Amino acid sequence: MPDMKRSLAYLCLKETKLSRSRLGQRLEIEPAPQFKRYAVAEKIPLPREFSDAGEPNLWELLQSRRSRRTYSQEPISLHQLAALCWAAQGITAKAGEYYLRTAPSAGALYPIETYIAANRVDGLPKGLFHFDVTGFQLECLAKGDFIQQVAEISLGQGFIKKASTIFIFSAIHRRTMAKYGNRGLRYIFMDVGHIAQNLLLAAEALKLKACPVAALFDDEMNDLLDLDGEEETAIYLVAIGT
Ligand SMILES: Cc1cc2nc3c(=O)[nH]c(=O)nc-3n(C[C@H](O)[C@H](O)[C@H](O)COP(=O)(O)O)c2cc1C
């Protein structure tokens, strides 16, 4: 059994440490565009009023949030989906050239893209969608029933098949690594954690059920979303149900 200290992960931690001697060392990495858009995709605008969440209390939400894996057949509404998208990645302010969002991001570089596998959402056909952050709309990548496939790719975890919708987060590494080099990899995973926690708390506020999932066959998920797995790769899911 190899020792933890000889693992690739440990090596990665070691090599991505920041130290005084490494400050100022920069890798030559070309940046990537700030936003991804599917120009020719069918667009589904998301409602911007989604205040049916009542007045949830943050402290109560923190106390009650749990990973929940039993879902009913009842769909979620498009308003609820819009609220979830906004909680995850909504734009909240503009500062110079940066569009700041609900979740923090190292260097305000926002390397995380959001995809939706819709299963039971009122007013939205089953299918795969990309969330266009600036347009606050969904871009349809494919119509059809993909939920079974998402569950199989997620190591066959059965509860995923019953979800109303799955948020799939990918990373465009170059956005963050062009500035932070190797250390940027750490920041990308921190970024997605912030986004996912926003989403989980928003689901709790909407009285929905949610569970984060990191167990997935990376290349198969990339294939499903037509991501190349190099410039952009799927890294995390959140299943949401009623
Ligand atoms: C990075 C990460 C990956 C996870 N992956 C899975 C998963 O693949 N399947 C699953 O059922 N739960 C998954 N979970 C949920 C954890 O099992 C759950 O958060 C943990 O048991 C604590 O329970 P709580 O979320 O209800 O507090 C994951 C959670 C995190 C943070």
The ligand as a Gaussian input file, in Angstrom:
#p B3LYP/6-31G(d) Opt

LIG

0 1
 C      -17.373000      16.697000      -1.914000
 C      -18.603000      15.893000      -1.539000
 C      -18.935000      14.783000      -2.283000
 C      -20.092000      14.036000      -1.994000
 N      -20.443000      13.012000      -2.801000
 C      -21.559000      12.305000      -2.520000
 C      -21.962000      11.245000      -3.374000
 O      -21.320000      10.949000      -4.380000
 N      -23.104000      10.597000      -3.054000
 C      -23.855000      10.921000      -1.956000
 O      -24.882000      10.282000      -1.741000
 N      -23.498000      11.911000      -1.131000
 C      -22.377000      12.630000      -1.383000
 N      -22.010000      13.666000      -0.564000
 C      -22.828000      14.012000       0.597000
 C      -22.199000      13.540000       1.904000
 O      -22.355000      12.147000       2.031000
 C      -22.852000      14.282000       3.082000
 O      -22.584000      15.667000       2.945000
 C      -22.332000      13.802000       4.426000
 O      -22.740000      12.485000       4.685000
 C      -22.778000      14.688000       5.580000
 O      -24.201000      14.727000       5.618000
 P      -25.039000      16.097000       5.475000
 O      -24.721000      16.694000       4.132000
 O      -26.470000      15.668000       5.565000
 O      -24.632000      17.007000       6.572000
 C      -20.888000      14.409000      -0.874000
 C      -20.539000      15.549000      -0.124000
 C      -19.436000      16.286000      -0.455000
 C      -19.104000      17.537000       0.334000

